Amino acid sequence: MRKALAIALFAAACTAGPVSPASAADAPYDVLVFSKTAGFRHDSIAVGTQAIRDLGAANNFTVTATEDANTFTASGLANYEAVVFLNTTGDVLNDTQQAAFEAHIRGGRGYVGVHAAADTEYSWAWYGNLVGAYFASHPAIQTATTRVENRGHAATSSLPQTLSRSDEWYNYQTNPRSTAKVLSTLDETSYSGGSMGADHPHSWCKAFDGGRSYYIGAGHTQASYGEASFRAQLLGGIRYASGRSKADCRPETGYTTLFNGSTTGWSQAGPGSFTNSDATLASTGGMGLFWYSAKQFTSYSLKFDWMMPGDDNSGVFIGFPPSTDPWSAVDNGYEIQIDATDSADRTTGAVYGFQSANIAARDASLNAVNEWNAYEILVEGERLRVYLNGTLINDYTNTIAARSLAGHIGLQNHGAGDDVRFRNVRIKELGTPPGNVTREAEAFSTVSGAQAFTKAGAHGGQTLGYIDPGDWAAYNGMDLTGVVTFKARVVSGGPGGQVQIRTGSTTGAILGTLNVPNTGSWTTFADVQTALSGVPSGTHNLYLTFTGTGAGLFDLDDFTLVKGTSGTGAITGLAGKCLDVNNAGTADGTKIQLWTCNGSAAQTWTRNGQTWRALGKCLDVAGSGTANGTKAQLWTCNGSAAQNWVPGANGSQVNPNSGKCLDVSGNNSADGQQIHIWTCHGGANQRWTTP
């Protein structure tokens, strides 16, 4: 009787406010609500289950509710895109059932944890990594303020920047920020009993072990499930976990806000403008450009959220000089397009007019109109990568001397009717990679044909000039460890030509070819660059051989050997799969394996000097071993030679201590295949693409 009355009162309360509907594009799907308890039992479980049923009826998904752990078999879970752990407590699944659920998530399915889901299965490490953090304690039920940190996710996009409500506020044993994207935090100054300090995550999302996870700490009280804001978060979390809404749930730290309500540092160029309401910029009129005039940027990660109400058009410009004319950005910079219906080289994700996005990857990652999307624009030197909702969809290298990726950034207001909105613009400057080596071209060890030439405007006062086809120059004792790019300062009033970069001799293997254009005159210098591959580690004699048509091709002023940057992202190898930390574990000795790429923190590696780091620890050779088959593992970073990795030939990663390559054992691309070291042989199982 009391349960029926509670549900009736709850249903009446649900008329109090709207819930943002799911996109009409959502295909039907099925959700399992699991609420078994082996500890404290919340009296809100019944109304919570009914709330999810109501959300399903309004948003095209069916709901099955159970407290029977025997449902957790391969066949029992097969139909469900997401499983909601609704206020579960204690140990609720046996070993066999746990294994079935792990396989379900690894099959690309999703998990939603509500409130006491964090008070569940303390001895099951995989589950702890899935949910993100375990419960520690809570004060009495009271009103507190939640700060919404990221409003680009379906769970939070309809929320204000802050909201005040009553609930039971959890403290957690660890902070999930290093492995998940935090969506909202608690303001501990607004209530009593918080124990996590200024950074107290309250809801978060993550890609995990092939699937998706969303957790929210609210949901203790029956009244919670009648609140529009809480129901919106439940719905958005379910849609994300079920794969119906895409999001960038990679961990994020170290970013500086450029816009989150304040337009300080921004200027409008050209006609039209942006309105600014609820920390959201909305374009109007144009064509103009709202550009960040306070600073220029070189190597950086730029992130922001955007939304199109319909068939609209906009973009973000990068790499342009300061100007009050928006066409200066068009002529001198690059636009990353936002317009899903235009042609391939000018649609969403394209480098406008220069390179299409990977359309298949773009389409698989793009949310529908009226939903928010997340962009990351990653610039490292003259390499540009575009991520949509956490997925790489474009990788472009600038080779045009008249343009550069360094400069200002700006948001386009394209014209009347093109109404695109932007939120949470933030940037992380990456700095200059350490160890780059610059050499004056006229400071050769030996030369044939070309010769030093005194020239105004040249660095050091001279260039290597009189370059004709067939000439060459050698530079002895160059450290090539980690070099990935050859960058040169050139000048040409003639036909231009090519520089072939080689080692060992003038007929050695070509590591890369630099195209040198006519720069406009013999006094107009330009910077050009090319990517290198198969670069050997260590000290070598570098040979530059010159080709082209005619005589007096160009002058070479100086060149820079650019080493790998401190980039962050996936390391992909055999069969396009990723270098992965087993179960996202952080214990010393955790297995390093090959696994289907899923964008999770377990597959997010950061270059730091000669180390690769994930989850706060280092890629390590077990026991500093040097024998073929010695296993790769995760280990506390300690500066030892067992944790050093340098680029080798054919995309390999070489451990200098052993002289051996990072290798997929048995050349087997199955998920879970052990990574180890092996004698370098150039095979596909030793070729890696690094961020």
N, C-alpha and C positions, 0 to 999 in steps of 0.2 A: 504493500500500500504506500509506504513512504517512498519507494523507488518510483512508482508511477506518478506520485504527486510531484517529486523532484523533476522528473522529465517534463511534466506538463508545465511547471513553472519555468523551466529552462526554455521550452518552446515559445512561451509568451515573451520571455526576455529577448529572444532572438529577433524580434521585430523592431528592436531599438535602433538598428543602424544597418547600412548596406555593407555587403562584402564585395570587393572588387571581383568581377566575374573572370573566369578563365577565358582565354582566347577562343573564339568560335572555331578555330582550326584544330582544337584538341580532338584527336581520335579517341574513341571510347577506350577505357582501360579499367583494370581491376586492382583493388587495394585490400589488403588484409590488415585488420586491426587486432593486435594481440595484447591482452591485458592481464595475463597470469601474474599472480603475486605469490611470493614465498616469504614476504616480510610485511611491512606496513601496507595496509590496503586503503587507497584513497576513495572517499565516497563520491568523487567526481567522475569515476570511470564510466558509469552508466550515461551520464549526460554528455561526457566527452565522446563516447561512441556514437550517441545520437547526433551530436554536432557534426561528426565526420560523415555520417550517413546523409545528413541534410546537405552538406557541401557536395557530396557525390551526386545527389539527385539534381542539384542545380548546375553541376559542372562536368557532367558526362563521364563519371566513373562510378562503378559499383563497389559496394563495401560488404565484406564478409568479416564478421566479428567472431573471435574465438578466444578461449582460454585453454584450449587443448593443445599441449605441446606436441602431440603426435601428428599435428598438421605439418610439422617441420621435417618433411621428407622431400626428395626431389620431385615426386609427382604432386605432393600436397601443396608445394609452393609454386609450381610451374606456371600457373595462370596469373600470378600477381606481379604487377610492375613495381609495386612498393609494399613494404611491410611497415606498419606503424606500431612501435612499442609504446603503448599508452599507459603510463604510470605503472609499468612493471616494476617489481622489486625482488631482490634476492636471486637465487639460482633457479632459473625457470626452464632451462633446456639441459638435457643430458649430452654426453659427448657425441653421440650419433646425430642428434638433432642439431647440435652446433655445427657439425661438419656439413650437414645439408644446407644450413643457412649461409655458411661461408661460401659454398659452391653457388648458391643462388645469387649472392652479391657479385661474385666473380663473373657470373654470366651477364653482367651489365644491368642488374636491377638495383632498386633503391631502398633506403632505410630512412624512417623518420622517428626520432626519439622525442618524446614529450615528457618534460619534468622528471619524474622518478625513473625514467629510462636510464638516467645516469646513476641510479642507485641499484643497479642490476649487474649480476655476473662479474663480481670483482676478481674472480680467479681465471677468467677467460680473457687473456691478453688481446686477442684479436678483436673481441667485442669492445674492449676499452679503447682501442685505436679507432674502431668504427664510430663510436659515439663521440669521441674526441676528448672527454674528460670524465672522471668519476666524481660523484657527490662527496663532499666533505662535511658540511654542516649547514644549518639554516637558522635564522632568527625567527621571531614570531611573525605571523602574517601582518603586513602593514603596507602602507602606500609608499611607492618609490618611483623615481624617475628613470626611464630608460632612454638612452641616447642611441639613435639609429645611425650607425657608422657608415653603412653602405645601403643606398636606396636604389641600386641597380638590379637587385635580385627580386624574383617574383614574390617572395615572402615579405619584403619590406618596401617595395616600390610605392605602395599606396599610403604609407605611414608618414606622419610629420617627422621633423627632425628629432623631436623629443615627445614623449608621452608619459603621463602619470597614471598609475593604476595600482590596485591592491592585489597582492599575491604572496606566496611563500617564496622568498628569494634565496636561491641556492648559492653557497660557496663551493668551489671545486678543488680537488686535490692538486691539480696542475692547471696551468693556463694553456688553452688549446691553440693559441694564436700561431705557434710555430708550425702547426700541421693543418690548419683550417683557415678559411676566410671568415673573420669575425664580422657579423652583420649588425649586432647591437650589443651595447654594454650597459651595465648598471652604474648609476651615479651614487657612490657610497655615501656622499655627503647628504643625500636626500632621505636616508633612512638609517636605522640603527642595526648593527650586527653584521655588516659586510666585513670580510676578512681578506679580500684580494687586492685592495688598494685602488689606485687610479685606473688600472686596467683590469676591469672585471667583466669578461665576456659573458653574454647572456644568451645569444643565439649565434649559430654559425653553420657553415656548410663546407663540404669537402668532397673531392673525388677520392675514392678509396677502393683499392684492390679490384679495379675493374667496374665498380659501381659508384653510387652516389649516396651521400649521407647529409641529412639536415637534422639539427637538434635545436630545441627551444627550452629554456629553463622554466618558463611559466607553465601554468596549467594545474596548479594544486586545487584551486577552489572551483566549486560548481559554477559560480558566477562568471568565471573566466570564459567559459565556453559560450556564453551569451553576448560577449563583447565583440563588436565588429572588428576592432583592430587585432584581437587575438585570433579570430576566425580567419582573417585575411592572411595572417602569418602561417596558420595551419594549412590553408589551401595552397599558398605559394610553396611551402615546403614539400607538400605532397606532389605538386606538379613538377617541381625540380627533381625530386627523388624518382619520379616515374618517367623522367626524360621528356616530359611535355613542355617544359620551359628550360632553356639553356642558361647557364651562368658561368662566370669565371670564379671558381671557388678555390683557386690557388692561394696559399698563404701570402701575406703581404706585410712588409715592414719597411720603414725608412723613407716614406714618401712625404713630400711637402705639398701642401694644398695651394693651388693656384686660384681655384674658384670653388667655394662651397657656400655662396650667399653674398660674399663681398667681391666687388669688381675692382678693388684697388690693384693698380698695376696694369689694367686693361684699357685699350683704346679702340674706338670705332674708326675704321677706314672705309670711305665710300658711303653710298646711300644705304638706307634701311638701318636696322638696329636689332638689338635683342632686348626683350622684356626680362625682368628679373623678379621672380616671385617664388616663394617657398624654396629658395636655394636652387632654382631651376631657371636656366636660360632658354628662352623661346625665340626663334628667329622670326623676323618680320621684314618684308620688303627686301630690296637689294638691287644689284648684287654688291654686297659689301663684305667686310671682314672685321670680326671682333678679335683683335690680336693682343697677345701678352707683350706689351711694349717695355716692361720693366727690365727684361733680361733676355739675352740670347742663350741658346743651349747647344752643346756639341753631342757628346754621348750621353744617352738618357733613356729611361723608361717613362713614357707618358701614358697615363691611364685616365679614362673618363667613361661615363655612361651616356647613351643617347637613345632617343626614341622618335620614331616617325608615326604621326597619327594616321597617315595614309600613304599614297604614292607621292612621296616628297623627295627633296633633293638638298643635300648639303655635303659638307666634308670638313676635314681638318687639314690645314696647311702647315707644313714644316719647312725649315731650311731657307727662309727668305730674309732679306735685309730689311731694316727699319724703313717704313714708307707709309704715307697717308693715302697711297693709291693701292686699292686691293688688287689691281692687275699686276703689281710688282710681285706679289706672291705667286700669281699664275706663271709669270715669265721667269722667275728666278728660283722658285721653290718647288715643292711637290705637294699634291693633294691626295689624301687618302679618302676615297669617295664613300658617301652614304647615299645610295639610291639603288634599291634592289632590282629595279626593272630596266635599267639602261644596258647598253652593250657591254661586252665582256671587259674591255679595257677602261670602262668608266662606270662600273657598277660597284655595289658595296664591297669593300675590301680591296678594290683595285688601286694601284698607284696610277692616278688618272692620266690616261693617254700614253702611259709607258708600259705598264704590265698588269695583266688581269690577275685577279685572285685565283686561287685553286677553287673553282666553282663548286665542285662536289663537297669539299671540306667546308666551304662557306655556307652552302645550303643546309648542310647537316648541323651547323652551329647557329644559324640565324633564327631569332625569334620573330614572330609575326608582328604586323603593324599594331600599334598601341601597346606593345610590350617593350620594356627596356632591354638594351644590349650593352655589353661592355667591350670596349676597345683597349688593347695595349699596343702602342706604337713604340717599338724598341729600336733605337738608333745607336749603333756602335761604329764610330767612324763614318764610313760611307756605305755601311750595310744597314738596310731597313727591313724589319720584320713586323708584320701586322698579325695580331692575335684577336680573334672574335670570340667572346665568351670563353676565353682560355684556350682556344684552338688556333694553331698557326695556320693562316690562310694565304699569306704572301711573304716572299723572301726576295728582296730586290737589292741589287748593288748599283749605286750610282757610278757611272763611268763617264759622265758628261762634264767636261772641264768647266763649262760656264755655270754649272749648278753645284750645289753642295747640300748635304743633309744638315749641316750646322746652320743655325740662325734662329729666327723667332718662330713661335707657333701661333696659330690663329684658327678661329671657328668661323665658317662661312655662313652668311645669310644670303641665300641664293636668289630669292626673288619672291614676289607676291604668290601666295599659295603653297610655297615650299616651307612647311612649318615643322622644322626639326628642333628637338629639345635636347639640352645637355645638362648633366649634373656631375658634381664631384670630380672636377678636373684636378689632377695631382701629378707630380713628377718626382722622379728619383734620378739624380745625376750620378753617372757611373764613373766619371773621372777618366783620366788618361791611363791606359794600360801601362804597367811598369815594364821597363826593360827594352822599350823600342830603341832601335839604333839608327841614327841618321849619319850619312856619309856624304861629303862633298864629292860630286862626280869626277871632278878633276884630280882628286886624291887617289888615283888608281895605282895599283901595283905594277901592272903592265898594260899596254894598250896597242892596238893595231889600227892605223888609219886616222882615227879621231885624235884631237889634241886639245889641250887647255886653251881657253880663249877668254881674254879680259873683256868684261861686259858690265855696263852700268845696270844696277838693279839686281845683279846676281848676288846670292848669298856667298860671302867670302870674296866677292869681287870677280869671280871667274866662273865659267861654265865648262863643260866638256862639249866642244864644238866641232865644226867641220865633219859632222857625222854623215857618212854615206853608207849605202847598202853593203853588207859584208864586213864592216868595221866591228871591233869588239873592244871591251875593256874588262880587266880582271881586278878583283879586290880580295886580297888574301886574308885568311884568318877571321872570317865573319862568323859570329855565333848565330846559328840559325835555329836554335832550340825554341820551339813554340811559335815560329814565324808563320803567319797565315795570310799576310797581305804585303804587297810591294807598292809603295806610294812614292811618286816622284814629282819634282817641280821642273817643268819643262817650258820651252819657249820656241815658237816656230812661226816664221813668215813664209815658210816653204811648204812642201807637200805633206809634211808629217810622216809618220811611219810606225814601226813597232820596235819594242824592246823585248827580247826574249830573255827570261831569267833562267840560268842554268847553274849547275855545280860541277866541279871536277875538271871541265874542259869546255872549249867552245862548241863541242858536239855532245855535251852531256844532256841528260834528259831535261826537257823543258818543264819547269815548275809552274810557269805562267807566262802569258804574253800581254804586255802593256801597250795599248793603242794610244799613240800620241797624235792629237789633231793639229791642224793649223790653228794657232791660238789667236790669230788676228793680226799679228805683226811680230817682228823680231825683238820688240821691247815689251810685249805683253806676256807675262808669265802666267802659268796655270798649274794647278795641282791635279794629277790624274793618278789612278790606282787600279790594281787588279788583284783578284784573289789568287793565292798559290795553293797547290796541292802536292802531296808527296814530298814535302820538305823534310830532309833528314835532320836529325838532332845533332847537336854538337857544333864544333868549329870546322868550317869548310872554306874553300876558295870559291868565290862567287864570280860567275862570268855573265856579262851582259852582252848579247849579240844583237846587232842592229839590222833591221830589214826595212824595205820600202821600195818605192819607184822614183828614179831621178837622183839628183845630187842635192847636198845641203838639206837633209831631211828635217833636222831639229837640233836644238841644244839641250843637254841634260844638265840641270843646275845641281841638284842633289837628290838623294833617294833615302827613304826610310823603310826599314824592315819592321813591320808592325806585328807584334806578338799577340797571341790570343788574349781577348779581353776577359774581364771578370764577369762573363755572361752567366745567365741563369736560365735553365730550362731542361728539356729532356735530352738524353743521350740515346740515339736510336742506332740499332745495329741489324743483325740478321733478320730477314723477313719483315723489316720495318718495325720490329718490336723494340721495347725500351729496356734500358738498364734499370733494375728495380730492386728495392730493399724489401725482402720477404715480409709480408704482412705489415709493412710500415713500422717494423720493430726498431727499437732504439737501443737494445742491449748490445754490448760489445760481442762481436762474433756473429751477428745476424747475417744470414746468407744473402749474397748478391746474386741475382738471377735475371733471366730474360723473361719479360712478361708483355702481354698486349698493352700498348700505350693507353693510358687513361687520364693523364694530366694530374695525377695525385702527387702529394708531397713526397711519397716514396719513390717517385720518378723525377723529381725536381732537383737537379744538380747545379751547384754553383762552383765556378772556377775560382780558386783562391791560390795565387802563386802556381805551384806545380801540384796542387791537390784538387781533388773533386770532392765536394761536400754535399751531403743530404741529411735532413733531419738532425742537423747540428753535429754530425760526425763525419769521418773521412772514409773514402774508398781505400781499402787496405789489403795488402797481401799477407795472408795468414802466417804468423811466425816469422815474417821477413824472409820467407822461403824463396828459393830460386829454381827449384825443380819444376819441370813440366807437370801441370796438373795441380799446383798449389792453389788453393781456393782463394777467391776474392771475398772479402767480408766487410762489414761496417765496423769501425773501431773509433774510439776516442782519438781525436787528432793529437798527435804527439811530436810532429816534426821529423819523424823517422823516414829513412829511405824507402820503407815499405809502403809509404803513402804518397810517393812522388810519381807523377804521370806526365809524359811529354808527348806531343804529337810526333808520329813516325810516318813512314811511307804508307801510301794507300789507305789513308784515313785511320791508321792504327793508333792506339794509345799504348805507349811503351813505359814499363817500369824500369828506370835506369839502373836500379840496384841489381836486377836480375838480367837486364837486357832483353826481357821477354815481353810479349804482347798480351793485352787484355783479350780474352778468347772465350767464345761460347763453346762449352765442352761438347765434343762429339759432332760439332756442326749441326746441332739439333735445335730447331726453332720452336719446340714445344714450350708452352708456358711453364715456368718453374725451372727451366734448365739452368744448371749451375754455371756461373762465370768463374774462370780461373786464369792463370797465366800459362803461356805456351810459346815455344820458339816461333818467332815471327816468320810468316810465310806468305802474307798478302792475301789470304783467302777471305771469303765473304764473312766468315765468322770472326774475323779480326778487324773488320772495317766499321768504324763508328762515326756518326755525324753528331757533333757536339754543338751546344748553344753558343 
